[in-house]
Amino acid sequence: MKTSLPKKAAEAAGSFELGTIVGQRKAFSLIAGRCSAAEAAALRRLRDERLYQSSRLTWKAFCPRHLGMSRSQADHVIQLLEEFGPDYFELTQLTKISIETYRAIAPAVKEGHIHFQNEAIALLPENSGKVAAAVAALHEAARPVPAPASTEAAPANTRAGAMTALKERADQVVAGWSQLVAARCSFPPAERQAMKNLIAKTRLELERLERQVWNQGR
């Protein structure tokens, strides 16, 4: 039986559409967040609308041959798009971030902006420094606060464990501040002054604690 003209036309249209999408990025070279939102959306369309079938291949065979990735990698990219939306991909184009970190700061990422200190920072290449600093600070703020050491009569091993945890926490805080300070040239004067004030207040509190420790040793 001869193939009907409408069916031939539909197949030709499908092949053309498939070639157009794949041709936009010959090798998608996208693993997880290292692609744009548009590329992730194109992947989803290829799979969900079954455009890959114009190549006479299964989705499993199509991915490595035409996209340069495995089916599981392609499905993972699509899953990220469906879970987080385009903002995830826009953010990962600007700064390296794990999926776990993004989940922690996701409430602050909305409609192409990351919201930090009453400012909506657009997810654009020229803001990459401010975006990275905001991600670091938001991630640090989202970390669970460790339980305080119980009493001064606690066993020595418990106190040692608490001190180790506090040291790790202090290192994380310093690292977070360092990333913010590294991007200070991108911050307006008012925010830089606020940062200086907070650092100074923290230093005074630490000096007070240092004096208490010193006096206990006398």
C-alpha positions as CSV (number, residue, x, y, z in Angstrom):
1,M,0.0,0.0,0.0
2,K,1.3,3.4,-0.9
3,T,2.0,5.9,1.9
4,S,-0.7,8.7,1.8
5,L,0.4,12.2,1.0
6,P,-0.7,13.6,4.4
7,K,1.4,10.9,6.1
8,K,4.4,11.7,3.9
9,A,4.0,15.4,4.6
10,A,3.8,14.8,8.4
11,E,6.9,12.6,8.3
12,A,8.8,15.2,6.3
13,A,7.7,18.0,8.7
14,G,8.8,15.8,11.6
15,S,12.2,15.2,10.1
16,F,12.6,18.9,9.3
17,E,11.7,19.9,12.9
18,L,14.0,17.3,14.3
19,G,16.9,18.5,12.2
20,T,16.2,22.1,13.2
21,I,16.3,21.4,16.9
22,V,19.4,19.2,16.8
23,G,21.0,21.6,14.4
24,Q,20.7,24.4,16.9
25,R,23.3,22.6,19.0
26,K,25.0,19.8,16.9
27,A,26.4,18.2,20.0
28,F,24.3,19.2,23.0
29,S,27.3,18.6,25.4
30,L,25.1,19.2,28.3
31,I,25.4,17.3,31.5
32,A,23.1,18.3,34.4
33,G,23.3,22.0,34.9
34,R,25.9,22.8,32.2
35,C,23.3,23.7,29.6
36,S,20.9,26.6,29.1
37,A,17.3,26.5,29.9
38,A,16.5,26.6,26.1
39,E,18.6,23.5,25.5
40,A,16.9,21.7,28.3
41,A,13.5,22.6,26.9
42,A,14.6,21.4,23.5
43,L,15.6,18.1,25.0
44,R,12.2,17.7,26.7
45,R,10.4,18.5,23.4
46,L,12.4,16.0,21.5
47,R,11.5,13.3,24.0
48,D,7.9,14.2,25.0
49,E,6.7,14.9,21.4
50,R,8.6,11.9,20.1
51,L,10.4,14.0,17.4
52,Y,13.3,11.6,17.7
53,Q,11.2,8.9,16.0
54,S,11.8,10.7,12.6
55,S,15.3,9.3,12.8
56,R,13.9,5.8,13.0
57,L,15.7,5.3,16.3
58,T,14.6,4.7,19.8
59,W,15.1,7.5,22.4
60,K,17.9,5.3,23.9
61,A,19.7,5.0,20.6
62,F,19.0,8.6,19.5
63,C,20.6,10.3,22.5
64,P,24.2,9.0,22.1
65,R,24.1,9.2,18.3
66,H,22.7,12.7,17.9
67,L,23.0,14.4,21.3
68,G,26.3,13.1,22.5
69,M,24.9,11.8,25.8
70,S,23.2,8.7,27.2
71,R,19.5,8.4,27.6
72,S,19.8,8.6,31.4
73,Q,21.8,11.8,31.2
74,A,19.2,13.4,28.9
75,D,16.3,12.3,31.2
76,H,18.2,13.7,34.1
77,V,18.4,17.1,32.4
78,I,14.7,17.0,31.7
79,Q,14.0,16.0,35.3
80,L,15.9,19.1,36.5
81,L,13.9,21.3,34.2
82,E,10.7,19.9,35.5
83,E,11.7,20.1,39.2
84,F,13.3,23.5,39.2
85,G,12.3,25.3,36.0
86,P,14.5,27.5,33.8
87,D,16.0,29.5,36.7
88,Y,18.1,26.5,37.7
89,F,19.8,26.4,34.4
90,E,20.3,30.2,34.2
91,L,21.9,30.2,37.6
92,T,24.3,27.3,36.8
93,Q,25.4,29.1,33.7
94,L,26.9,31.8,36.0
95,T,28.2,29.9,39.0
96,K,29.1,26.3,39.9
97,I,26.4,25.0,42.3
98,S,25.3,21.5,43.3
99,I,21.7,20.3,43.1
100,E,21.6,20.1,46.9
101,T,22.8,23.7,47.3
102,Y,20.2,24.8,44.7
103,R,17.4,23.0,46.7
104,A,18.5,24.9,49.8
105,I,18.4,28.4,48.2
106,A,15.6,27.8,45.6
107,P,13.1,30.0,47.5
108,A,15.4,33.0,46.8
109,V,15.5,32.3,43.0
110,K,12.5,33.6,41.1
111,E,11.7,34.7,37.6
112,G,15.3,35.1,36.4
113,H,16.6,36.8,39.6
114,I,18.2,35.8,42.9
115,H,16.9,37.7,45.8
116,F,19.4,38.7,48.5
117,Q,19.5,41.5,51.0
118,N,16.4,43.3,49.6
119,E,17.9,43.2,46.1
120,A,16.8,41.2,43.1
121,I,20.0,40.4,41.2
122,A,19.3,39.5,37.5
123,L,20.8,36.2,36.4
124,L,23.0,37.8,33.8
125,P,26.7,37.3,32.9
126,E,27.6,40.8,34.1
127,N,26.2,40.0,37.5
128,S,28.1,36.7,37.9
129,G,30.3,38.0,40.8
130,K,27.3,39.2,42.8
131,V,25.3,36.1,42.0
132,A,28.1,33.8,43.3
133,A,28.4,35.8,46.5
134,A,24.7,35.7,47.1
135,V,24.6,32.0,46.5
136,A,27.4,31.5,49.0
137,A,25.7,33.7,51.7
138,L,22.3,32.1,51.2
139,H,23.7,28.6,51.3
140,E,25.5,29.4,54.5
141,A,22.4,30.9,56.1
142,A,20.4,27.8,55.1
143,R,22.8,25.4,57.0
144,P,21.2,23.9,60.1
145,V,22.6,25.4,63.3
146,P,24.4,22.8,65.4
147,A,23.1,22.1,68.9
148,P,25.0,24.0,71.6
149,A,27.2,22.2,74.0
150,S,25.1,21.3,77.0
151,T,26.9,22.3,80.3
152,E,30.4,23.0,81.5
153,A,30.2,19.7,83.4
154,A,29.9,17.8,80.1
155,P,32.5,15.1,79.5
156,A,35.7,16.1,77.9
157,N,35.0,14.1,74.8
158,T,31.7,15.9,74.4
159,R,33.3,19.3,74.8
160,A,36.0,18.3,72.2
161,G,33.3,17.3,69.8
162,A,31.5,20.5,70.3
163,M,34.6,22.5,69.7
164,T,35.4,20.6,66.5
165,A,31.9,21.3,65.3
166,L,32.2,25.0,66.2
167,K,35.5,25.2,64.4
168,E,34.0,23.8,61.2
169,R,31.1,26.2,61.5
170,A,33.5,29.1,62.0
171,D,35.5,28.1,58.9
172,Q,32.3,28.0,56.9
173,V,31.3,31.4,58.1
174,V,34.7,32.9,57.2
175,A,34.6,31.2,53.8
176,G,31.1,32.7,53.2
177,W,32.2,36.2,54.2
178,S,35.4,35.8,52.0
179,Q,33.3,35.2,48.9
180,L,31.1,38.2,49.7
181,V,34.1,40.4,50.3
182,A,35.7,39.2,47.1
183,A,32.7,40.7,45.2
184,R,32.7,44.0,47.1
185,C,33.5,46.0,44.0
186,S,30.1,45.0,42.6
187,F,28.2,46.1,45.7
188,P,26.8,49.7,46.3
189,P,28.4,51.7,49.0
190,A,25.5,51.3,51.4
191,E,25.8,47.5,51.3
192,R,29.6,47.6,51.7
193,Q,29.1,49.7,54.8
194,A,26.5,47.3,56.2
195,M,29.0,44.4,55.6
196,K,31.7,46.3,57.4
197,N,29.4,47.0,60.4
198,L,28.4,43.4,60.7
199,I,32.0,42.1,60.5
200,A,33.0,44.7,63.2
201,K,30.1,43.6,65.4
202,T,31.0,40.0,65.0
203,R,34.7,40.8,65.9
204,L,33.7,42.6,69.1
205,E,31.6,39.7,70.2
206,L,34.4,37.3,69.6
207,E,36.8,39.5,71.5
208,R,34.4,39.6,74.4
209,L,34.3,35.8,74.4
210,E,38.1,35.7,74.2
211,R,38.3,37.8,77.3
212,Q,35.9,35.5,79.2
213,V,38.0,32.5,78.2
214,W,41.2,34.3,79.3
215,N,39.7,35.3,82.7
216,Q,38.6,31.7,83.4
217,G,42.1,30.6,83.0
218,R,43.4,32.9,85.7
